[in-house]
Amino acid sequence: MASRTDASPNTDTPESLARRFVATRRLSLDLVATLSDADASAQSMPDASPAKWHLAHTTWFFETFVLRDHVPAYALFDERYPYLFNSYYEAEGPRHARPQRGLLTRPSLDRVCIWRAHVDAAVQTALPDLPPAALALVELGIHHEQQHQELLLTDLKHLFAQNPLGPAAWETPIANEVRQFSAMKWVKGAEGIAAAGHGGGGFSFDCEGPRHDVLLAPHALAGRPVTNGEWRQFIDDGGYHTPSLWLSDGWAWVQAENVDAPAYWDGGRQFTLAGWQDIDLAAPVTHISFFEADAFATWAGARLPTEHEWEAAAACFDPGGGQQLDAAGPAQPAPAADDTGLQQMFGSVWEWTGSAYRPYPGFRAAPGAVGEYNGKFMSGQFVLRGGSCATPRGHMRASYRNFFYPHQRWQFTGLRLAKDL
């Protein structure tokens, strides 16, 4: 997921920043409270990471970029840990290979939590005296950890789905009433010249700017994301077996991977963080790839929205609204509350757009290690918007750009249709 690469001045006071820091770090621990050391150490595929690694990597971030670089008297908790828990930062030196993170049975989950407590205490002690550049890095670290909280949930879901026992991370029941989905309604979108990108005033990642003008052609957006029931119709109509619906790369992927349904579907059931559940036909479909989203849109006689069409539509909505992550529990998309106007613009499912993840005009990656995270990934990926049921509340903005490769679908990814007018 995206990460900021600059360190612009932070507008929070050290006191309010400290409260947010503590709350964010606490939520990460809450997410692993039900896990054993084995649960937290296993890695189910190269794209995913163990829950313990997420806890450690986010700690490494604060220890490295805040404490090591801005607190002269600070000594690393363990000088071996940077090699283990660096992710993509070439400027920080060599690191353990990503596909082999599941081999890190040591340090244990308990030891990682001790390290976290050590770093947390040091950050809180240092906060009142940190310079503005360091406070901006604390802000960045909070948003970075929120991204990893969502990744932790989706990686854990993928891990548990490999287990024939179908274990639940949380025993909290998910409502399984069978509801009908309403007919799709359309809402006319903005047209003409519009501003896109973050306009300043509050935190943003570097890839959200610079703000610039875009031209929007006449179009309409679907009032809600596509539902499981509509996806079932696509399946029943042979959607996964009709090559004319698919991009060439998408059809090759379907054939090579024998894909015939969204991830985690098995007949009328789907795997969730609460174990196996009946599919709610009225809930947004999720865990689909860009290839699948594009094929469905073609089948429906529509298309995917551009990221600028989506952003223009979302600009008047509260980014803290909708179904987002407030506390540890089995995140699972729920149906829209009603069928009038635009629904579920924020939360529930990340929405694939038809826009390639490329830089905005005038984009420049910042120098230094924290400048590596966004710009160097602007190749071969597509933009998603809006957040999901696993996105921590308070993390989202209309300008927020998430990005994944077109075949990836272990995240809470769905789609909203668009059409030309």
N, C-alpha and C positions, 0 to 999 in steps of 0.2 A: 504494500500500500504506500501511498504518497507520504513523503516526509519533508518538512521545511528544510531549506538549506541556507537561510540567512539568519541573522540574529539581531533583528531590529528591536528598538527599545520596547520594553514591556510596560503596559499601562497599569497593571495591577500593583497594589502596594505589596511589600514583602509579607505582610500579615495575611492578606487575601490569597496570595500565591501559595503561602505555606498551607493554608486550609485546603486549597485545591490539590496540592501535592499530596497531603496526607490522605485525602479522600480517594484519589486515584490509586495510590499505592495500596490502600486498604481493599479496594474492589478487586484488584488482581489477586490478592490472597484469598478473598472470598470465593473467587472463581475456582480455586484449586482445593478448597476446604474439604470436599468430599473425596478427593483423589488419594490413592495410595502412591508410594514412591514408584511402583511399577507403572501405574497409570500415567504418572507425570513424566516418565523417562522414555516411553516408547514413541517411535516415529513411524507413521504408517505409509509415507511416500516422500519423495524428495521435495515436493512443494510444501509439505507440512513440517512443523517443528514440534518437539515435545513441549508439553505445558511448562515443564521445569526450565527449558531453554528460554521460553518467553520471559519468565520471571527473572532469569539471570541476565538476558540480553538487555532488558530495560534498566536493570540495575547497573550493568556495565556502562550504559549510556550516561547515566547521572554521575557515576564515579569518574568516568573518563573526561567528559566535556565540561562538567561543572567543578567537581572536586579536584581532580588532578590538575586541570588547567587554570583554576581560579582560586584555590585555597593552598597557599604555599606550604603550610605545615602538614598537608594531608599525605599519608602513605597508603598505597594500595593495600586492600585487604588481603589479596593473594596475587602475586605478580604473574601467576600462570593463567589467571582467569581471562585476561584480554584475548589471548590466543583462542580460548574455547568459545567466547561469547561475542566477539566481533561478528558482524553480519557481512556487510558489503564494503566496508570502508578500507579501500586500498591504502590510503594515506596512514592508516593505523597499523599497517604491517600484515604479515601472514596470519591466517586463521584456519580453524578447523573446517573441513569440508562440509557444506550444507547437507548433502545426502547422508552424512554419517553422524548427525547430531544425536540420533537414537542410540549410538554406541557409548554416549557419555553417561554411564551409570554412576560415575562419581564426577563432581560432588553430588551428594545425595540431595533430595528435596529439602530435608531439614537444614542441611548446610547452606543451601542457597537462600533459605529463609533467614538464617542467621546473618549471612552477608547482606541481604536486603535491609535488615534492621540496622546493621552497622552503617550502611550508606544513608539510610533515611535519617538517622540521628545526626550524621555529619552534615547533610544538606540543611536540615532544619536549624542546626547551630550556626551554619555559615550564612543563611539567608539574609539576616538583617544587615550584613556588611558586604554583600556581594555587589560588584559594579553592575551597571545597566546591561552590559553585554552578557554577563553571567546570568542575570535574572531572565533575560530573553532565552537563554539556553534551558533554564528550568521550565519556562513556559513551553518551549519546544519539546522538552522531555515529557511533559505531561501529555501533550497531544500524541507524541510518539507512543507512549504507553497505552493510551486509549486505542490506538490502532492495533497494538499487540493484544489487547484484551479481546477484540473481535477475532483476530487471528487465532488466539488461544481456543476460543469456543469452536470455531469452524474446524480447526485441526483436531480438537478432541472429538468432535462429532465424526470426523472421518476415521479416526482411530477406532472408536467404539463400534462403528458400523462394520469393521472387519471381523469383529468377534461374533461367532455363531450364537452366543448367548444373547446378543442384542442388549447389552447392559445399558442402564440409564445412568447418566451423570447426576441427574436429580430425579427424585421420585415424584415431584410435583406433577399432578395430572394435567394434561392438556385437554381442553374441551374438544370432544369428538362428535358433537351433534352434526348430523348431515344437513347441510343447508344448500339451497339452490343459489346459483350465481345469477345476478341480474344481467339483462342485455347491455351490451357495450354502448355507451353514450360518448359523444364527441364534443370537444370544447375548442372553439376557434382560438388559435394562438396569435401572439403578437406578430406584426409584420413591419417591414421597413428597417430603418437603421436602429440598432439597439446596442447598448453597452454590455460587454461581457468581461468577466474576470473580476477579481476582488478589487473593491474601490477604496480600500484603506479603512482604518477605524476598527481595530481588533485584530486578532491573530489570523494569519492565513499561511498556507504553504506556498513556496515560491512558484510552483507550477500553476497557481491560480492567477497569475499576473504576467505581464502588466495588463491593466484594464485597457480595453480597446473597442473600437466599433466593429460591428458585424452587420451583415445584411440578411434579414429573415424574409424568405419568400412566403406567400400565403399558405397556411397549413392549419391543421387541426391535430390535437392530441386526444388520445383516449382518456376518459374520465378517471380511469383506475388502471392498475396493472392487470395483465392477463392472469386469469385464474386457473387453478388446477382443473376445473371442469372444462374450460375451453381447451386446455392442453390435452385433456382426454379425448376431445373431439378430433384434434389434430392427429393423435395417435390412431384413433379408430378409422380415420380417413386415409391411412397409409402414409402419413407425413414422413415417417422415418424410412420409407421405402420408395420415395418418389424423387429421383435425382434432379428433376427440373426445378425443385424448390430450393436446392442447396447451392451455395458457393462451391467451387471446385475443391478447395481445400477442406471445406466442411463435409462434403460428400466422402472424400477420402478418409477423413477422420471417423465418420460414422461407420464406414465399412471396416476400417482397421480395428476400431475399438468395439464393434458390435453394439453400438448404442441404439436403444429403442425406447428410451424413456428418460426423464430427468434422473439425476443421481439420487440414490436412496429410495427410489420407488421399487416396489415389488407387488405387482398386481394392484389391489385396492389399498395397500398399506404403504407407509413411508417411514424411514428411520428418522428419529428425532433425538434430541438430547434427553428426552424422557423415555427413550426406548421406541419400540415399534408402535405406531398409531395409525388409525384409519385416516385416509386422505380426505381432507376437508375440501370439497369441490369449490366452495366459495372463496377460499383463501388464495392469495397470490401464488402462482407457481414459482418455484425457486430451485436453485442448484441446476441451472441450465447454462450452457456455454453461449458465447456470441454466435457461433455457428447455428445452434438450435434456435436462438432468438431471431436471427435473420431469416431462417427457413420458415419459422412460424409466421413472421410478418409477411413473407411472400405468399404463403398459403392463405392468409387472411385478406389478401388484396391491399396490404398496407406496407409500411416500412418502419424502420427504427427512427426515432427522432434524432436530430443532431444535438450535440451537447449544448449548443447555444439556444436552440428552441426550448430545450428542457429548462435551462437556466432562466430564460426570460419568463417562462410560466411559473417557476418556483419562487421568483424574487419577492412576491407579495405574501408568501406563506411563512409561518413561524418555523424555523429550522429545528427548534427544540420540541416540536409537536410530533404527533404520530407515535407509532410503536417502536420505541428504541430501548436500549439496555439501561435499566435503573438499578438493578441488583442482580446478584448471582441467581441463575435459574435457567430452565430449559427454553431458551429463545426459539420461537417458532412463529412464522408470519400468520396473522389473523386477517379475516375478511375486512373489507372496507365497511365503515359505519353506515354509509348511505350511498346513493348513486346519483347525487346532484353535484354538478361542478367537478373540479379536479380533486380527487381523493388520493391520499397516501403518497403525496409528493415527497415527504420525508419519512424515513423508517420503513418497516416491513421488509422490503427487498431492495437491493441495489438494482438500478435499472440500466441495462445495456443501452448505449447510444450507438449511432452509426459513425461516430467520429473517432478517427485515429488519435491516439495519445501522442501529440506533437507539441512543440513549444508555441506559445503565443508570440506575436510580433514583438520584438524587443527583449525577449527572455534571455537572461544570462544567469548561469549557475554561479553561486557564490564561491569564493576561493576556500581552500581548506577542506578538512575531512568531512564536515557536515554539509559541504556543497556537492557531495557525490550522489545523494540519494534519489533525486528526481530526474535531472537532466539526462543522465547516462542511460535511463530506461525508456527514453522516448523513441522506441523503435519496435514495431510489430505488435503493439498493444492497442486496446480500445478503451474508451472512457466510459465509466459508469457513474451514475449520479444518484444522490438522495439518501444514502445510508440504508441501514437494515434494522431488523429487530435485535441484532447483536452489536449495533453501533452504540457506544456509550452516549447517553443524552448530553447535549452541550458540545459535542464534537463536530456537528454538521453545520454547513453553510450552503447557500444557493450556488456559490462559486466553486465548491469543493469538487475536485477531480480525482476519482479513484481510477485505477487502471489494471487490467489483467490481459493475459494472452487469450486469443479467441477460443482456444480449446478448454480453458480452465473453468471449472464449475463447482468446486468444493465450497466456495463462498456462498452467501445468501444472495444469489444473483437471479433476477427476474427481468421482466420487460414491460414497457408501456408502448403501445402502438402509436404511430403518427401517420398522417396522409396528407398529400398535397391538395390544395384547393385551387 
